[in-house]
Amino acid sequence: MKKLSLMIALVAGSPAAADLLLGFPLECSLGQNCFIQNYVDRLPGEGVQDFACAARSYNGHKGTDFSLNNMIDMERGVAVLAVAAGVVRGVRDGLPDILTTAPDAPDISGKECGNGVAIDHGNGWETLSCHMKRGSVTVRQGDRIQAGQQIGQIGASGNTQFPHLHLQVSKDGKIIDPFSSDKSESCNIADPKTMWEEEIGYTAGGLISIGIDVVVPSFAEIKVGIKENPTRQRTETPALVVWGYGHGVAADDQISLSLTGPKGEVFSDTKVHPKNQAQFFYAVGRKKPTLGWPRGNYTGLVEMRRDGVLVDQKAISFTLE
């Protein structure tokens, strides 16, 4: 298979006219079992700025990252779709799905895109879909494909710390932000030229999942998705822990975790996040009281706030018997 050309130069002031419309690139429900992790960095040089004047990106990021909730969802299989009709220019498959944070992660120098597909849409337009699951690529170089056709499955190959699709759009070799294809590098444009056929709202960040446990789980367990949330616990349970896993956290965001029971509040705590980060994980708990846990219904609550405004919240309930 032809080796993908992974580096497309980021040229300041990309001249873009939204004459290519893009369909949604995944077979998932945005905000439910998938979410946008990062946007294109529109700020030249040092610093980070997405099209909404926030920092939901990282320095030099050239695409939009659509992420899954966990690795188990990836293993189940989520289709990657062609966002527009075109001809396959190049493909790569065969690289393993191993997060770069894993101790046995291979050297992926020169293969940062992982398993991917490059598609020529004509008139200088091209898309690059990266990090697909090993063995999932369904097209070959030279294939003529239709919009919405499956080209693979979302994976964790190449340079990635979470399972996601990196979708990169370019015009005549110059990076284009599909959320605001205006040639200006500025953000918060009054009438941004979106390239999406159907509107995709901006995501300021949020909670991916929350849970109840009897110990503090590891972040690795949460990202894999192996932690279950039983609806019933025993009163002799040695401890109760509420945990929250989220994305798009900004410096000074407040993450509040609490547990209430039949006699009122059991515990609550608020964490102030120190920096902008793609993902976060917090857990708060309490050991069993001397007289044991009261029987009844309990509710865990996790809230994410930015500048005092609620960004997202999730609750989970269970019963102690």
C-alpha positions as CSV (number, residue, x, y, z in Angstrom):
1,M,0.0,0.0,0.0
2,K,1.2,3.5,-0.7
3,K,2.6,5.3,2.2
4,L,0.5,8.3,3.3
5,S,2.0,11.8,3.1
6,L,1.4,12.8,6.7
7,M,2.7,16.4,6.7
8,I,0.7,19.0,4.9
9,A,2.2,22.5,5.4
10,L,0.2,25.0,7.5
11,V,0.3,28.2,5.5
12,A,-0.8,31.4,7.1
13,G,-3.9,33.0,5.6
14,S,-5.2,30.0,3.7
15,P,-7.4,31.2,0.9
16,A,-10.6,29.2,1.3
17,A,-14.0,29.3,-0.3
18,A,-16.4,26.8,1.1
19,D,-17.2,25.1,-2.3
20,L,-16.8,21.6,-0.7
21,L,-19.5,20.5,1.7
22,L,-18.6,17.9,4.3
23,G,-20.8,15.2,5.8
24,F,-20.3,13.9,9.3
25,P,-17.2,11.6,9.4
26,L,-18.4,9.0,11.9
27,E,-21.3,6.6,12.5
28,C,-21.9,7.8,16.0
29,S,-24.1,10.3,17.9
30,L,-22.2,13.5,18.8
31,G,-22.4,14.2,22.5
32,Q,-23.5,10.7,23.4
33,N,-20.9,8.1,22.3
34,C,-18.5,10.5,20.6
35,F,-17.4,14.1,21.0
36,I,-15.0,16.7,19.6
37,Q,-11.7,16.6,21.4
38,N,-9.7,19.3,19.5
39,Y,-10.2,21.8,16.8
40,V,-7.8,23.4,14.3
41,D,-5.3,25.8,15.9
42,R,-5.8,29.0,13.9
43,L,-3.1,31.0,15.7
44,P,0.2,31.1,13.7
45,G,3.4,30.5,15.7
46,E,3.3,30.0,19.4
47,G,0.0,29.9,21.3
48,V,-3.3,28.2,20.7
49,Q,-6.6,29.5,19.5
50,D,-9.6,27.7,18.0
51,F,-12.2,29.3,15.7
52,A,-14.3,30.3,18.8
53,C,-11.4,32.2,20.4
54,A,-10.9,29.5,23.0
55,A,-8.1,27.0,23.5
56,R,-9.8,23.7,22.4
57,S,-6.7,22.7,20.4
58,Y,-2.9,22.5,20.8
59,N,-0.1,24.4,19.2
60,G,0.1,23.6,15.5
61,H,-2.9,21.2,15.4
62,K,-4.1,20.9,11.8
63,G,-7.3,19.0,12.0
64,T,-10.5,18.2,14.0
65,D,-10.3,15.3,16.5
66,F,-13.5,13.3,17.0
67,S,-13.0,11.0,20.0
68,L,-14.8,8.0,21.5
69,N,-15.6,7.6,25.2
70,N,-13.3,4.7,25.8
71,M,-11.2,1.9,24.2
72,I,-14.1,-0.6,24.6
73,D,-16.3,1.5,22.3
74,M,-13.4,1.4,19.8
75,E,-13.2,-2.4,20.0
76,R,-16.9,-2.7,19.3
77,G,-16.3,-0.8,16.1
78,V,-17.4,2.7,15.0
79,A,-17.3,3.3,11.2
80,V,-15.3,6.2,9.7
81,L,-17.1,7.7,6.7
82,A,-15.9,9.6,3.7
83,V,-17.0,13.2,4.2
84,A,-17.4,13.8,0.5
85,A,-17.0,12.0,-2.8
86,G,-13.6,11.6,-4.3
87,V,-10.7,9.3,-5.3
88,V,-8.5,7.6,-2.8
89,R,-5.0,9.1,-3.1
90,G,-3.3,6.9,-0.5
91,V,-3.9,4.5,2.3
92,R,-2.0,2.9,5.2
93,D,-3.1,-0.1,7.4
94,G,-1.4,-2.6,9.6
95,L,-0.2,-0.4,12.5
96,P,-1.3,-1.5,16.0
97,D,-3.8,0.3,18.2
98,I,-1.6,1.2,21.1
99,L,-1.8,4.5,22.9
100,T,1.5,6.4,23.1
101,T,1.2,6.4,26.9
102,A,1.5,2.6,27.0
103,P,4.8,1.2,28.1
104,D,5.0,-1.0,25.1
105,A,4.1,1.7,22.6
106,P,6.1,1.3,19.3
107,D,8.2,4.0,17.6
108,I,5.8,5.7,15.2
109,S,8.2,8.3,13.8
110,G,7.1,9.2,10.3
111,K,3.8,7.3,10.8
112,E,2.1,9.7,13.2
113,C,-1.2,9.5,11.3
114,G,-1.3,5.8,11.9
115,N,-3.7,3.9,9.7
116,G,-5.3,6.4,7.4
117,V,-6.9,7.3,4.1
118,A,-6.1,10.4,2.0
119,I,-8.9,11.4,-0.5
120,D,-8.7,13.8,-3.4
121,H,-12.0,15.6,-3.8
122,G,-11.1,17.6,-6.9
123,N,-10.3,21.3,-7.4
124,G,-7.4,21.1,-4.9
125,W,-9.5,19.8,-2.0
126,E,-8.2,16.9,0.0
127,T,-9.1,15.2,3.3
128,L,-6.9,13.0,5.5
129,S,-8.5,10.6,8.0
130,C,-6.0,9.3,10.6
131,H,-5.6,6.8,13.6
132,M,-8.0,4.2,12.2
133,K,-8.2,0.7,13.7
134,R,-5.7,-1.9,12.3
135,G,-7.3,-4.1,9.7
136,S,-10.3,-1.8,9.3
137,V,-9.4,0.2,6.2
138,T,-11.9,-0.8,3.4
139,V,-10.6,1.2,0.4
140,R,-7.6,1.1,-1.8
141,Q,-5.5,3.7,-3.7
142,G,-7.4,4.7,-6.8
143,D,-10.8,3.7,-5.6
144,R,-13.6,6.2,-6.5
145,I,-15.8,6.6,-3.4
146,Q,-19.1,8.3,-2.5
147,A,-19.9,10.6,0.4
148,G,-20.9,8.6,3.4
149,Q,-19.2,5.5,2.3
150,Q,-17.3,3.6,5.1
151,I,-13.6,3.8,4.7
152,G,-12.5,2.2,8.0
153,Q,-13.1,2.3,11.7
154,I,-12.0,4.7,14.4
155,G,-8.9,3.4,16.2
156,A,-5.8,4.3,18.2
157,S,-3.0,3.8,15.8
158,G,-0.1,6.3,15.3
159,N,0.5,9.2,17.6
160,T,-2.5,9.3,19.9
161,Q,-3.3,9.2,23.6
162,F,-7.0,8.3,23.1
163,P,-9.1,6.5,20.4
164,H,-10.1,9.1,17.9
165,L,-10.4,10.2,14.3
166,H,-8.2,13.1,13.2
167,L,-9.9,14.7,10.2
168,Q,-7.7,17.1,8.2
169,V,-9.0,19.3,5.4
170,S,-6.7,21.1,2.9
171,K,-7.1,23.2,-0.2
172,D,-4.2,23.3,-2.6
173,G,-2.0,21.9,0.2
174,K,-3.1,24.6,2.7
175,I,-4.8,23.7,5.9
176,I,-8.5,24.7,6.1
177,D,-10.6,24.8,9.3
178,P,-14.0,23.2,8.3
179,F,-15.7,25.2,11.1
180,S,-14.6,28.6,9.7
181,S,-13.0,28.3,6.3
182,D,-12.6,32.1,5.9
183,K,-9.0,33.0,4.9
184,S,-8.6,35.2,8.0
185,E,-6.6,33.7,10.9
186,S,-8.8,35.6,13.4
187,C,-11.4,33.9,15.5
188,N,-15.1,34.6,16.3
189,I,-15.8,35.7,12.8
190,A,-19.3,37.2,12.5
191,D,-20.3,34.9,9.6
192,P,-17.9,31.9,9.5
193,K,-18.0,29.9,6.3
194,T,-18.7,26.5,7.8
195,M,-18.1,23.5,5.5
196,W,-20.5,21.1,7.3
197,E,-23.6,20.1,5.4
198,E,-25.4,20.0,8.8
199,E,-24.5,22.3,11.6
200,I,-22.1,21.0,14.2
201,G,-22.3,23.2,17.3
202,Y,-19.2,24.2,19.2
203,T,-18.3,22.2,22.3
204,A,-16.6,24.0,25.1
205,G,-15.7,20.8,26.9
206,G,-17.7,18.4,29.1
207,L,-18.1,15.2,31.0
208,I,-17.5,11.9,29.2
209,S,-18.6,9.6,32.0
210,I,-19.0,9.4,35.8
211,G,-19.2,6.4,38.2
212,I,-19.4,4.9,41.6
213,D,-16.7,2.6,43.1
214,V,-15.5,1.2,46.4
215,V,-11.9,2.3,45.6
216,V,-10.3,5.1,43.5
217,P,-10.0,3.6,40.0
218,S,-6.9,4.3,37.9
219,F,-7.1,6.8,35.0
220,A,-6.0,3.9,32.7
221,E,-9.0,1.8,33.8
222,I,-11.4,4.7,33.1
223,K,-10.0,5.4,29.6
224,V,-10.2,1.7,28.7
225,G,-13.8,1.7,29.9
226,I,-13.7,-1.4,32.2
227,K,-15.3,0.2,35.2
228,E,-18.9,-0.8,35.7
229,N,-21.5,1.1,37.7
230,P,-23.5,-1.3,39.9
231,T,-27.0,-0.1,40.8
232,R,-26.8,-1.9,44.2
233,Q,-24.1,-2.0,46.8
234,R,-23.9,-3.5,50.3
235,T,-24.0,-1.5,53.5
236,E,-20.7,-3.1,54.6
237,T,-19.0,-1.6,51.6
238,P,-15.6,-0.3,52.9
239,A,-15.8,3.0,51.0
240,L,-17.8,4.9,48.5
241,V,-16.1,6.9,45.7
242,V,-17.5,9.2,43.0
243,W,-15.4,9.7,40.0
244,G,-15.6,11.9,36.9
245,Y,-13.9,11.7,33.5
246,G,-14.1,14.6,31.1
247,H,-12.6,16.5,28.2
248,G,-11.7,20.0,27.1
249,V,-10.9,21.3,30.6
250,A,-9.5,24.9,30.9
251,A,-7.2,26.4,33.5
252,D,-9.2,27.3,36.6
253,D,-12.2,25.2,35.7
254,Q,-14.0,23.9,38.8
255,I,-14.9,20.2,39.0
256,S,-17.3,19.4,41.8
257,L,-18.0,15.9,43.0
258,S,-20.6,15.0,45.6
259,L,-22.6,12.1,47.1
260,T,-26.0,12.4,48.8
261,G,-27.8,9.7,50.7
262,P,-31.0,9.1,52.6
263,K,-29.7,11.3,55.4
264,G,-28.4,14.1,53.2
265,E,-24.9,14.9,52.0
266,V,-22.3,12.2,52.5
267,F,-19.4,14.2,51.0
268,S,-18.6,16.9,48.5
269,D,-15.4,18.5,47.1
270,T,-14.4,20.9,44.4
271,K,-11.2,20.7,42.4
272,V,-9.7,23.7,40.5
273,H,-8.0,22.4,37.4
274,P,-4.5,23.9,37.0
275,K,-4.2,24.2,33.2
276,N,-5.7,23.6,29.8
277,Q,-5.9,19.9,29.1
278,A,-7.5,17.5,26.6
279,Q,-8.8,15.2,29.3
280,F,-9.2,15.1,33.0
281,F,-10.1,12.6,35.8
282,Y,-11.0,13.3,39.4
283,A,-12.3,11.1,42.2
284,V,-13.5,11.8,45.8
285,G,-14.6,9.3,48.4
286,R,-15.2,8.5,52.0
287,K,-14.5,5.4,54.2
288,K,-17.4,3.6,55.8
289,P,-18.6,5.2,59.0
290,T,-18.2,3.4,62.3
291,L,-21.9,2.5,62.3
292,G,-22.0,1.6,58.7
293,W,-23.7,3.2,55.7
294,P,-27.4,4.0,56.1
295,R,-29.6,1.9,53.9
296,G,-31.4,3.6,51.0
297,N,-30.9,5.5,47.8
298,Y,-27.7,7.5,47.0
299,T,-26.9,9.9,44.1
300,G,-23.5,10.9,42.9
301,L,-23.1,14.2,41.1
302,V,-20.3,15.6,39.0
303,E,-20.4,19.2,37.8
304,M,-18.0,21.1,35.5
305,R,-18.0,24.9,35.7
306,R,-16.0,27.6,33.9
307,D,-16.0,31.2,35.3
308,G,-18.9,30.2,37.5
309,V,-21.0,29.0,34.6
310,L,-22.1,25.4,34.5
311,V,-20.6,23.6,31.4
312,D,-21.8,20.1,32.1
313,Q,-23.1,17.8,34.8
314,K,-23.9,14.1,35.2
315,A,-25.6,12.2,38.0
316,I,-25.7,8.5,38.9
317,S,-27.9,6.7,41.4
318,F,-27.6,3.5,43.3
319,T,-29.1,1.7,46.4
320,L,-27.3,0.5,49.5
321,E,-28.9,-2.6,51.0
